[in-house]
Amino acid sequence: MSTVRIERVGVQATYDLRARVLRQGRPVQITGDDAPSAIHLAALLDDRVVGVVRFQPQTCPWRDAEYAWQLRGMATDPEVRGIGAGRALVAEGLVQISRAGADLVWCDAREAAVGFYEKIGFTVVSEPYDMPPVGLHLGMVLDLPIR
Ligand SMILES: CC(C)(COP(=O)(O)OP(=O)(O)OC[C@H]1O[C@@H](n2cnc3c(N)ncnc32)[C@H](O)[C@@H]1OP(=O)(O)O)[C@@H](O)C(=O)NCCC(=O)NCCS
């Protein structure tokens, strides 16, 4: 049986899944995509991209940290949901940014994805806020490195 593997990729490899799952009609590029510090990861199943995420150094809006990173552009293909691709992507990202010195990771979590981030260890630290056109989000953080 095929297994999902996680690889660091160029941002272009993330565009198709971003377009289908996250961006619906909006540009697939996210500010900061081309920054040298940005880490783009893909989950690959038989060389098909079935999951994507980006990590980027960015000040956390809710918590003081020496070196905070933001998680953005998180998506998995609806055909592979629930088999661990999302968790594997985030887990690999946390290893890589911990090595780079991150002491906190945060995200604007879509309301429907809060449970996913909680499973990984993130905690809600804000009230819900609107991010048009997507809708309600909650601020979530995770202290690093994980021990
Ligand atoms: C949220 C998302 C990335 C999860 O991806 P996934 O590949 O299904 O996640 P995994 O299979 O690795 O799930 C890991 C765990 O989280 C749980 N989980 C996954 N999505 C969840 C959700 N929306 N709510 C609650 N729990 C969830 C899984 O059941 C699994 O639990 P387990 O470890 O007890 O089995 C995916 O549903 C998605 O792309 N959603 C649409 C885009 C989106 O909302 N992105 C996040 C933007 S902030």
The ligand as an SDF file (V2000), in Angstrom:
LIG
                    3D

 48 50  0  0  0  0  0  0  0  0999 V2000
   -7.9980   20.5800    8.2740 C   0  0  0  0  0  0  0  0  0  0  0  0
   -7.2980   19.5990    7.3290 C   0  0  0  0  0  0  0  0  0  0  0  0
   -5.9540   20.1880    6.8650 C   0  0  0  0  0  0  0  0  0  0  0  0
   -7.0500   18.2620    8.0700 C   0  0  0  0  0  0  0  0  0  0  0  0
   -6.3190   17.4160    7.2270 O   0  0  0  0  0  0  0  0  0  0  0  0
   -6.3550   15.8070    7.3600 P   0  0  0  0  0  0  0  0  0  0  0  0
   -5.3480   15.2910    6.3680 O   0  0  0  0  0  0  0  0  0  0  0  0
   -7.7390   15.2960    7.2510 O   0  0  0  0  0  0  0  0  0  0  0  0
   -5.8370   15.6050    8.8500 O   0  0  0  0  0  0  0  0  0  0  0  0
   -5.3020   14.2340    9.5320 P   0  0  0  0  0  0  0  0  0  0  0  0
   -5.8640   13.0610    8.8120 O   0  0  0  0  0  0  0  0  0  0  0  0
   -3.8310   14.3050    9.6530 O   0  0  0  0  0  0  0  0  0  0  0  0
   -5.9790   14.3440   10.9780 O   0  0  0  0  0  0  0  0  0  0  0  0
   -5.2470   14.3730   12.1920 C   0  0  0  0  0  0  0  0  0  0  0  0
   -6.2460   14.2450   13.3210 C   0  0  0  0  0  0  0  0  0  0  0  0
   -7.1110   15.4060   13.3340 O   0  0  0  0  0  0  0  0  0  0  0  0
   -8.4730   14.9980   13.1910 C   0  0  0  0  0  0  0  0  0  0  0  0
   -9.1120   15.9990   12.3530 N   0  0  0  0  0  0  0  0  0  0  0  0
   -8.8570   16.2470   11.0570 C   0  0  0  0  0  0  0  0  0  0  0  0
   -9.6140   17.2800   10.6270 N   0  0  0  0  0  0  0  0  0  0  0  0
  -10.3520   17.6710   11.6840 C   0  0  0  0  0  0  0  0  0  0  0  0
  -11.3200   18.6980   11.8740 C   0  0  0  0  0  0  0  0  0  0  0  0
  -11.6610   19.5420   10.8820 N   0  0  0  0  0  0  0  0  0  0  0  0
  -11.8780   18.8200   13.1110 N   0  0  0  0  0  0  0  0  0  0  0  0
  -11.5450   17.9810   14.1150 C   0  0  0  0  0  0  0  0  0  0  0  0
  -10.5930   16.9930   13.9980 N   0  0  0  0  0  0  0  0  0  0  0  0
  -10.0290   16.8510   12.7880 C   0  0  0  0  0  0  0  0  0  0  0  0
   -8.4170   13.6300   12.5480 C   0  0  0  0  0  0  0  0  0  0  0  0
   -9.5750   12.8750   12.8350 O   0  0  0  0  0  0  0  0  0  0  0  0
   -7.1820   13.0440   13.1800 C   0  0  0  0  0  0  0  0  0  0  0  0
   -7.4800   12.5960   14.4820 O   0  0  0  0  0  0  0  0  0  0  0  0
   -6.8100   11.2560   15.0880 P   0  0  0  0  0  0  0  0  0  0  0  0
   -5.3250   11.5490   15.1630 O   0  0  0  0  0  0  0  0  0  0  0  0
   -7.4600   11.0970   16.4140 O   0  0  0  0  0  0  0  0  0  0  0  0
   -7.1130   10.1770   14.1030 O   0  0  0  0  0  0  0  0  0  0  0  0
   -8.1930   19.2770    6.0750 C   0  0  0  0  0  0  0  0  0  0  0  0
   -9.4600   18.8650    6.5420 O   0  0  0  0  0  0  0  0  0  0  0  0
   -8.4040   20.4660    5.1320 C   0  0  0  0  0  0  0  0  0  0  0  0
   -7.5940   20.6770    4.2260 O   0  0  0  0  0  0  0  0  0  0  0  0
   -9.5030   21.2200    5.3330 N   0  0  0  0  0  0  0  0  0  0  0  0
   -9.8750   22.3200    4.4320 C   0  0  0  0  0  0  0  0  0  0  0  0
   -8.8780   23.4640    4.4630 C   0  0  0  0  0  0  0  0  0  0  0  0
   -8.6590   23.9880    5.8540 C   0  0  0  0  0  0  0  0  0  0  0  0
   -9.5640   24.2030    6.6290 O   0  0  0  0  0  0  0  0  0  0  0  0
   -7.3530   24.2350    6.1440 N   0  0  0  0  0  0  0  0  0  0  0  0
   -6.9600   24.8340    7.4030 C   0  0  0  0  0  0  0  0  0  0  0  0
   -6.9680   26.3100    7.2370 C   0  0  0  0  0  0  0  0  0  0  0  0
   -6.6520   27.1420    8.7750 S   0  0  0  0  0  0  0  0  0  0  0  0
  1  2  1  0
  2  3  1  0
  2  4  1  0
  2 36  1  0
  4  5  1  0
  5  6  1  0
  6  7  2  0
  6  8  1  0
  6  9  1  0
  9 10  1  0
 10 11  2  0
 10 12  1  0
 10 13  1  0
 13 14  1  0
 14 15  1  0
 15 16  1  0
 15 30  1  0
 16 17  1  0
 17 18  1  0
 17 28  1  0
 18 19  1  0
 18 27  1  0
 19 20  2  0
 20 21  1  0
 21 22  1  0
 21 27  2  0
 22 23  1  0
 22 24  2  0
 24 25  1  0
 25 26  2  0
 26 27  1  0
 28 29  1  0
 28 30  1  0
 30 31  1  0
 31 32  1  0
 32 33  2  0
 32 34  1  0
 32 35  1  0
 36 37  1  0
 36 38  1  0
 38 39  2  0
 38 40  1  0
 40 41  1  0
 41 42  1  0
 42 43  1  0
 43 44  2  0
 43 45  1  0
 45 46  1  0
 46 47  1  0
 47 48  1  0
M  END
$$$$
